[in-house]
Amino acid sequence: YITLCLQAFGMAIGNLSGLRTFRVLRALKTVSITPGLKTIVNAMLHSLGMLAEVMTLTVFCLMVFALLALQVIIHF
């Protein structure tokens, strides 16, 4: 609606993509209103720490197996 109002008054429209970030605030408002959704979001945020640990372990294992594969390929 902001762009339409600016065009109606003949004002120049610059880069308004920064205003689109305020759309995220609507979703946050919905989360704070709905108790079930708030529980789900809190559980997801709580699990991010554990997920980071799992991702770190996965990347470490992939690096080890990649190094082993390189050693096997080099000797052939």
N, C-alpha and C positions, 0 to 999 in steps of 0.2 A: 504494500500500500504506500510505502514511503516513496518509491520511485514514481508511482502514478501521481502523487501529490506534487512532487518536485517538477514533473513534466507539465502538470496543469498550470503551475505558476510560472513556467518558462525558465526555470532554473537549470543550470547545467548539472548533469548527472556525472559524478566522478566514479571512482571505484567504491562501490557500496558493499563489496564482499565482506568487509569487516563487520557489517551489521548482521550478516547471516549467522555469525557466531552466537548471537543472542537466541537463536532457535534452540540451542542446547539448554538454555535456561527453562524453556517450557517443559522439556522432558524431566528436568530436575524437580520442577514444581509438581509434576504428576507423581514422581516417586515419593515425594514427601507427603502427598495427600493419601495415597493408597497404602494401607499398612502391609498388605501381602506383598506388594511389589517392593516395598521398603525392606522387608525381610529377605527377599531374594537378592536384591542389590547388595545388602550388607553381607550376605553369605558369599557372594561372588567376590567382593572386595577383600573379605577375610581370607579367601582361598588363593589370592594372588601371590602371597608370600610362598606358600607351598608349591604353587605352580612354577614360580621362578626357580625354586630348588630343583624341581623335576627337569625343567628345561636345561639348567646348568649341567646336571648329571647326564642328560641325553647328549648334549653337545660334546661333553668330555668323552663319552663312549664313542661317539662318531669320529672324533679326532683320533682316538687310539686305534680304532679299526681302520681308519684311512691310512694311518702311518704303517700299520701292519700290512695292509694291502700294497702300499708302495714298496715296502721291503721285499715282499714276495714277487712283485712284478719286476723289480730291478734285478733280482737274482736269476731270472729266466732269460 
